[in-house]
Amino acid sequence: MKPEPSVPSVPAIHPILAMPPAPLDLCVIAGTQRAAAPFLEWHIRQAAKLCDSPLRELTVIVASDGLIRRLHQQFFNDPTLTDVITFPLEQDQRGRALSGEIYICPSVARRQAKLRHISIRHEMLLYTIHGILHLCGHDDLSARKCNAMHNEEDRILEKLGLGPVFGRPELGTRRKPRLIPSQNR
């Protein structure tokens, strides 16, 4: 009688759990900033990978001032212009976003980019990362949480090779923003 071949002992894993996460279904509607769309798409995909999130569908809309003001008024009872507005659309059983929309304002991005001495596409990417972090459960409603969120944004931007925006508090000061001004990514 032949001995049976030995089979290594492996824990039983459900096939779905053993699969890699589904890729992010991403749509960037860039309007007047369509030249920035390829840069945003590539960096958004990379940034999403760096966040611990089940996010599978994301739409990023570069919106007009009027639309941003209307959304801000309708959902936050604030008629002023803002940089980014984020909406989770679908959530899992634990309340984590599976899909969402991020509206970014190019006119605010243009003004901020000029102040930071960076390109508008870098500023729009920052707003999108901010929105992704909101979809991941981060909030910026207190000074402590806002600082933590800024630190996470810097961590992601540094991993993407773009450098920090906010820096870190060092002896009561903050580093000057350093996003690479005109890198063609």
C-alpha positions, 0 to 999 in steps of 0.5 A: 500500500502506497503512503498518501502524499502529505498535504500541508496544513493550511487554515481554511479561508473563505475564497472571497476573504483571500482575494485582494481588495477590489480596485477603486472605481474612480471618476474625476469630473474636472470641468475647467480643470480637465488638464489636471484630471490625469494627475488627480486620477493617478494620485487619488488612486495611490492616496486611497491605497494609503488609507485604511478604507473599504472605499470602492467607488469615488467620484471627484467633482471640480465644481463651480463656486455656485454649486459649492455654495448651494451644497454648503447651504443645503447640507451645512446651512452655511452659504459661504464658499468652501474648499471641499465638501464630502458625501458618503453615499454607501456604508458597510455594517460598521459605518465605513464609506464604501462609496462617496462624492467629493466636491472641490472648489477650483477658485478656492484652490487657486487662491490657496495655491498662490499663497502656498506657492504651489500648483492648483492641481497640488492644492486640489489633490490636497482637498481630495485627500482631505475628502478621502480622510473624511470618508475614512472616518476622520473629522476636523471638528476640534483643534486636536482632530484637525491637527491629526488630520493635517498630519495624516494629509502630510503623511500621504503627500510625503508617501506620494513624493509631493512633500508636506503641506502643513508640516508638524509643530516643532517648538511652537512653529510650523514648517512652511508648506513645501509641495513641489511647485511644478512636478509633472505627475 
